Amino acid sequence: MTVLLRIGRRPPPDPGPGDGLPGPGSEFRVFRSAHGAHLFVADGSRVYDLPEETAARLQRWTRTPEGSLEELARELSLPLWTEQRVDGTPAEPPPLSSLSLNVMQACNLSCGHCYADEGRFGGAARAMPRRTAFAAIDRLLAEAAPGADVVVGFMGGEPMLARDLVHEVVAYAERAGAAAGHPVRFALTTNLTTVRPEDARLFAEHPFTVTVSLDGDRAGHDGLRRAPGGGSAYDRLRAGLDVLARHGRPRHLAARVSVTPRTGRLLDVLEHGIGLGFDEVGFAAVVSAPDPAYEITAETFTGFLDQMVECGEWALRELSAGRACPFGNFQTAMRELHRGTHRPYPCGAGAGYLSASADGGLYACHRLVDDPAFAMGSLAAGSDVPARAAHLAARHVDRQEPCRSCWARYLCGGGCYHEVSRRGRPGCDYIRGWLEFCLRAYVELCQAAPEFFLPSPGPAVRLVSPASPVSAVGAVDAV
């Protein structure tokens, strides 16, 4: 058998025993590209070239297993378990590397699809006091690994309603980080309707990634985002982009589109966002919303997948021809596959990443603020390491159903904790379909434009570490 591509890092020495993953095909997936048949091995995210007759034999075995997979692998000389990379051992809570501050749990827009309930998370609107924000910086630096880079995120609600605090925290974090030996980077998610020239200069003069909520053209955006007094949220966003263009642009400016049943054709939205000058445009399905009318359901995920693949095919053609195409979902998937991402968790929430509420509580992530099931300590007392350990033990992908039987489990990681806790997993077929397309596209892009995979100078700041799932945008959530 000829190895086409082998992606994935070397395993840790002497891995412990696994839990024994059930189900035919849980360890591999046969797929095809323009270059023939290929084998994806779940453990280690490895991709191999296959003769067609071997591919067909594997697919027949998946439908009607005869004997064990180990026996079939030996017979066909398939490298399925030569080195075990992921087992059922939960991760230990690592040092903190990123912390988001919910500086304003309120918003100036009213959006029915907002998971944060306009930043209130089901409670009362409130702002983070200055002393709490500074305590959050101190806590992050105290619990970070010695000398490590750290990321401070600003979330809401709409964080720029607390602009004075944002400016103060950036200055304080850089001073405190320099004194403690920690380089500090920043991320901010905003609707961009209230940005001022001094904010633009802040974003440009410091290492910022800014993610903007965008839902299409003027009609599409205003159809989902209601501005006070009946004004156009889209017009205000465009005015914000103009402020950034005139007074300072962040190092990375991304657009995140929250997809609902009311969203138009995704390729049109993607091209519109790129035309506005964003460095990256990505989509995320709204799975959990205060108003169920905005939710993508199990029935509507099929149409969502079709449109995502349409966007992916367009991106594949553009990149293969050597043209830039900043479709965030696609680029994230390509680079994650290339680096051999394989992990038993969907993101770093509750591990290296936590989120601080306005009143100083710590939670697994910014989407789970004020949820007692995901409480992870406080700024005053420190992160609750036993709670973080219990979170990681319970949510290891090999310990969850139906995840442990899925070939895509180490790419997906089991799904967003917020969405799973509210809605379960209605999008599993979508994730598998998107990843199967991405595997095929990855092989074809490697052949057509290998230069795409050269290291890029200065990646965008991400709040969650390790990288977000390849089925997702790969950026922080917008509100």
Disulfide bonds with the S-S distance in Angstrom:
none
